């Protein structure tokens, strides 16, 4: 695992583990079910990932979209590859919707809908909320 994965709270935030990728709960939730899809590689450029990681992305994104569709009922989904602060290859995965969504006792409004996501309005989770939301989302990936 690389430093970016650790920064996003692994292993407490781990939702799904693949050969080349991990799916983590995003500790700050701009929308309910926001995730981090992080490459296990030490690569800092998307094009530097091994071919097998790119191939596996099809499987992982299909699983993410199916799980979040069931859990959150999103209208759109955004994959943001910013990598400005955390250098290793990763995406912020944001389910987008009009209004609010609730799960595991946590309610989050999509403050940016229908425009760009408003990351500054993210709900910052404490350890117990991270555990609850991670536990709530994991079964959707089974």
N, C-alpha and C positions, 0 to 999 in steps of 0.2 A: 504494500500500500504506500502511496505517496503522501506528501505533506498536505496537499489540498484535501484529500479524503479525510485525513485526521482533523483538519481545521473544521470540517463540516460535521464533526461529532462522532465519526466512526469509532467504536462499534455501536454506540447507543442509538444512532440514527439509521442503522442499516435496515433496509426494507427488503431488498433482493440482491443476490450475489450471482454474477455470471462469470464466465471464464475471463473476460477482458474488461468488464464493467461492474460497477456497483450502483445501486439505486439507493439514495439516502433521503431521509426527510430533511427538508430545508429548515433549519432552526428558526428562521424568521419567515413567516408565512404572509406574503403579499396577497395570496389567494389560498383558500383551503386546499390542502393536498399538494402544495408546492414541493418539488423534489429537486435533488441534485443528481444528475446522471454523470458519473465520473469514471474516466478511464483508469484502470489499475496501473497503466504504464507510467514511466517517468517522462513521457513525451510532453513537450510544451508547445507543440504545433500540431494541429489536427492532421495534417498531411504526413506527419512522422509516425503516426500509429501504425502498427502492423496490419496487413491486409485482413487478417482474421478478426481484428477488432472492428474494422469497418463492416465486415460481413455480419458480425454478430449484432451490430446496431439495428438491423432489421428486426431481429427477434426481440431485442430489449425494448425498442420503441413501440412495437405492437403490444407487448405486455403492459407497458406503462399506459398506453392509451386505453386499452381495454379495462384495466384496473381503475383508472381515474374516471372513466365514463360511468362505471358502476358506482363508485364511491361518491363522486362529486356531481356527476351529471353536467359536465362542462359543455359550453357552446363552441369554444375554440380552445386550442392548446398552443402555447408559445414555448419554443426552445431557444433560449438565449445563451450564446457562447460568447461571453464577454472576456474572461481571462485577463482582467486588468489588474487585479489584486492577487488572485490565486493562480499561479502560473501553469499548473498541469491541466491537461485537456479535460474540460467538464462543461456541462450544460446546466442552466437553471431551467427547470421544467415547470411552467406555470399553467394550470388549468384556468380558463377564463370563463366568466359567467356574469350575467346581469344580477345584481343584488348580492345576497349573502348565501353562504353554505355553512352547514354545521356538521360536526363529527367529533366523537370522543369528548363531548362537552365544550368544544371550542367552536366559536362562530367567527367567520372572516368574510368581510365584504370585499368585493373586487373594486377598489377605489378608482382604478383607471378605466374601467369599462365604459364605452366600447373602444377607447383609445389605447395608448401604450400602457403597460402595467406600471403602477405607481409603487415602486419598490420602497419608497420612503414611508409608506403607510403600513408596512409589514407588521404583523403581530409577532412580537418576540416571545418565544416559548420558554418556559422554565423547564427544569429537568423532568418534573412529573408530567407536564403537558407533552413534552417530547416522547416520553415513554407511552403515554396514552394514545397519542396520534400515530406513532409508529406501530403500536399494537393493533390499532384500528385499521390501518392500511395494509399491513402484511398479508392478511387472508385474501385480499383481492388479487394478490400476485401468485397465489397457490394454484 
